[in-house]
Amino acid sequence: MKSYTCITLLILFFTACDKKGDLINTIPQPPLQALFTDENSAVLFISRRDLNSADWTMVRMTPGGEEQVIVTDQLVRCAPPVPSHDGKSILYTVYEGTKYSLYKVNATGDNKQLLISGEDACGGAQWSPDDTQIAFVTTVSDDFTPVINIMNSDGSDRKVITGTNVSSYQPQWFHDGKRIYFTEVTNYQPGVYSIHADGTNKKRISPANKSFGGAALSPDGSLMALVSGGNEPAQLHMLNLSTGAIKQLTFSSSPIAFPGYPRDGNSNPVWSPGGDKIAYVSFANGSPDIFVMNADGSGNKRLTDSPIRDEDPYWSKDGNFIFFSSNRDLNMGAEIYSMRADGSNQTPLTHWTGDDIYPALIHK
């Protein structure tokens, strides 16, 4: 995660918002807007408008940075917002009293619905491919063991599908909508597992005797990018789900110690829509930058080169642009940027002294 006061799965942090629907920033149209071809998209992100504030809010804007509008009037967790595949709804978690709640709201900020309340911890929500179900993480028992839950998108028919004696988190759906892959920690070693949505047929899909997590499924469902862990610098690997063959893709580590996770490796693989490239975050130059490479590990290229942090890559639907967060401007906090997929035309979009992070695209 980041050096901001953000969360891990078990350390949840929440924030305050302005009123829903308030127009909070209108700026002149930057040159990049004319280059962006997906006019039916909006950018969602979380923001703290005051650098000295612990309060985060959820904001929607056009791909060019105009019309930045508060989406919800609640405290939001410092975690990526989760738009549905059809672009109509957003999942988010809030802190209410001493407990956590999971909400759903329309992308416009209307029709807020409470799905889950009164949890000791709650996060990691993910929509099924058809948006009819939601996988998410809560904790059980006095030691706050994380478990995977499944429920319908209206909050009904909730059930826990992983065991309560091991830690399970980072749920993601396979493309068939019937299975989930997730990270589980057994005997202090993380591994990637699959399980049916009814809780049956759990099996490990990452190689045994090595720590893996942070899995990302390719658009065609045949490959899975994994992040290795343990005592070595984090590296990206490619797993063929049909053959079980695995290939290491990155080999770099940071030349200096740097705060944050992973301090000295590579992480956060994000597939391009066409499945031919992977954007990721690397500490190869001593601070996090965004790199891109072909799916087989060839053609590795650094896209950003700032002295502090460039993170959170998110592809546009057409694969021509990448949105990300950067705090390269020392007069600002972290800002949302966009750039072409080759790293050109890096343009700040948000322009606030506080932090703007975790961009996600809503496809209307």
N, C-alpha and C positions, 0 to 999 in steps of 0.2 A: 504494500500500500504506500501511502505518501507520508512525507514529513509533516503535513498538516495534521491537526488534531482530528484524524479520521478514525474509522473503526477497523478492527479485525472482526472475525465472526463473533468473538466472545466479548469484545469491548465495543459497545454500541454508543454512538454519539448522535445527539439530535439538536435541532436548531429551530429558530423562529423564522416567521415569514412576514412579508407585507400582505396586504389584502389581495385576494384573488381578483384578477382582471385589471389591476393597476398597470398602466403603461409606465415602465420604469426607466426606459432609455430609448430615445430615438436619435439616430446618428445618420449623417449623410451616407448615401449608397456608395460603398467602396468598389474599386474596379473589379474585384473578384466576382461580385454578384452577376455581372454580365457573362462570366465564363461558366458559371455553374449551370448545368443543363437540366437538373431535376427540379423543376419549378414546383412540383407537387409535394415537396418535403418541407419539414420544419425541424429546427434543431432544439432539442431539450437538454438542459443541463442543470446542475445545482450551483448555487451562488451564495456567497456571503458578501453583501454590498459594502460592509465596513470591515477593513482589514483586522481591526482589533476586536471584532465580534466573534462569538462562538455560534452565531445563528446562521443556519443554512436555509435557503428557500429553493423552490423548484421553478425554473423559468423556461419559457418557450420563446423562440425567435425565428425569423426567416433565415435561410442559409447565408444571406448577406449581412446579418447582424441587426437588421431593422426590427422595430416593433417587439422589443423585449417585454414580455408580459408575464406577471406572476401567475402560476397555474393553480396553486392551492394556498389557503390562508393558514395552514398548519405547520408545525415543526417537522422538518424532514431529516432523515438520517443522512449522514455523510457517506453516501453510496450511490452508484449509478442509478438513474431513473430507468424504468423498465416499460417501454411502450409495447403495446400489443402488435402482432404482425399486421393486422388490418389498419393500424394507425389510429384507432378510435379511442383507445383507453390506455391509462398509465397505472402501473403499480408502484406504491411507495410505502415506506414504513415511518411511523411517527412514535414519539415518546409521549405517553400520557400518564401523568402522575409518577408512579414507580414501575409501570409496565409498558409494553410495546404493542402496537397495533398495526395491522396491514390494511391499507386502503386501496380502493380503485377509484379513478376519476376519469372523466372524459378528457380527451386531449385539449379541449377548449377550456377546461377547468370547471365544467358543470357536472351535475349528477354524481356527486361524491358518495361512495358506498363503503361502509365499514365491513371488512371481510373477516378479520380475526382480531380479537382484543384480549388483553389481560395476560400477555406472554412475558416471561422473564427475558426472552430475547427472540427476535424475529428478523429474518432477512433472506437474501439470496433468492427472491421470488423470480420465477421464469414461466412465461406462457407456453402452453403446448402449441404445436404447429398450427392447429386450427383455432386457437384462442378459447377453447371450451374448458380447459383445465389449467391449474396453476400448481407448480411445484415450489416449495419454499422450505426454509429451515427454521425450526424453533429449538428450544433446549428443554431437556427433561432432567429430573432428579436434582439433588442438592449440589452436584458438581457441574451443573449446566452443560451436560453432554448434548451436542447438537445432533438432531435427527432430521430426516427428510420427510416432509408431509406432502400429500396430494389432496386437492379439493377441486370441485367445480368452480368455474369462474364467477359464480354468484355467491361463493362461500359455503355452499352446501356439500354434504358427503365428504367431510374431511377425514383423513386417516393417515397414520404414521406408517411408513413403509420400510424403514430401516430399524435395526436393533438399537436398543437403548444402552447397550454396554460398550459401544464403540462410537467414535465421533464421525459423523457423516455430514458433508457440506458440499457447496458448489454444484447444486443440481442443474443439469441441462437435459433437454429432450432430444432423443433421436428423431429423425425425420418422419418415422412412421407414427409418431404420437402415442406409441404403446409402451415404449421403454425410456428409461432415464439413465444417464451416466453421471457419476458423481465421484468425489474424493472421499475416501475413508481412511482413517488412521487406526491401524492395528499394530500393537506392540511398538508404538512410537514411529512407525513407518507408513507414510501416506502412499496410497495406491489409487488407481482409477478403476471403478467398478461399474457394471451395468445392472439394472434391475427392472423388472416389469412394473408397470404403474400400479398393479395390484399387490406389489410387495413380494412376488415370487421370482424364482430363477435368478437370484443374485449371483454374479460371478466377477472375478477380477479380470480386467482386460489389459491392464498394463503389466509389463514384466515383473516377476517376483524378485525379491531380494534387492530392490532399488526403489528409492522414493520418487514418486511421480504425483503431479497434481496439475491444476490449471488447464484442464483439457479443453480443446476446441475442435468440433467436428467440421469436416470439410463440407462445402455446399452439396456435393453429390453423395455424402455419407460414407464414402469408402475409406477415408483417411482421418486420422485424429492427431492433431498437434498436442504434445505433452510438454510439461515443464518438469525437469528433474530437480530434485532437492537434495537433502542430506547435508553432509559436511563440505561438499564441493560447490563451486559457483553454479548457480542455476543455468541450465542449458535447455534449448528447445530440441525436441525429438519428433520424428514422424513415425506413427504407427499405422501399418496396413491392417485394417480390421479383418480382412479376409484371410491373410496368410499369417498374421501375427509378427511379421518382420518389422523391425524397428531400426531407424537410422538417426544418428545424431546430426543436427543441422547447424548448430552454433558451437563455438569453442572459445569465445572471448570471456574475459573477466576484467573487472575494474582495476586500473593501476593504483587507485587510492581508495581509502575507506570513505564511504559516503553514507549519510544517514538515510534510512528508509529501507523498504523491502522491494525486491531483493537487492541488497547493497552492491553485490559484486558480480551479477550475472545477467541473464536474459530472461524475459518473461512476457506475459500478456500477448500471446499470439492471436491475431485477428485475421481471418480469411477474407480475401477479396471476394466480391459477389460471384466472379467467374471461377473461383477456386484455383487460379493459377499462381496467386501470390499471397504472401503472408506479411502483414505489418506487425511489428513487435517493438518492445522497449528494451534497450540494451544499455548497460553501464560500461561498455567497452572503452569509453573515453573519460571515465571518471565521474560522470553525471548522466542521468537518464536522457537518452535521445531516442527518436523514432527511426527505426530501420525498416527496410522492406527487402524481401528476397523471393525468389521463385519457390514453389512448393517443394521442390527437391533440394533446396538449400543453396542452389546456385544463384549467381547474380546478386549477391548481398550488397546492399547500398544504404548508407546513412542518409536520411532525408533531412534531419534537423541537426543543428550544431550550435546550441546555446550553452552558456556556462552553468546554468542551474538545472531546470527540469523541463523536459518536453515529454508528455505522457498521454495516456488515454486515447490511442488511435481508434478511429471509427470511420469506416468506408462509406462513401455515398452509394446509393443504390446502383448507379451506373458504373461504379468502380473508377471514376475519373478523378475523384477528390478524396482527401482524408481530412477529417476534423480531429483536433487534438487540443490539449491544454498545455500552456507554457507560461512560466513566470520570468521570461527573459527580460521584460521591461521592468527595471528596478523601481520605476515610479508607479507601477501598478502591482496588484496581486497577480495570481495566475489568471490568464485570459483564455477564452476559447479562440482558437485559430483555425483557419482552413488553408489547405494547400493542394496543388495538383498532385496526382499520384507519383509523379517523378520528383517531388520535393520543391518545385518552383511555385512562385506566387504565394508565399507564406504571408497570410494576412490576419491581423487581430480583428476580432468581431465584437468583443464585449466592452472593453474600455472602462473598467471600474477599478478602484483602488483595492477592493476586496478580492476574494478568490472566486473564479468561475472554473469548474472542473467537470469531468465525466460527461462529455457530449454524447448524445444519442440521437439518431435521426428518426423522426416520425414520418412515415410515408402515407400520405393522405389517400 
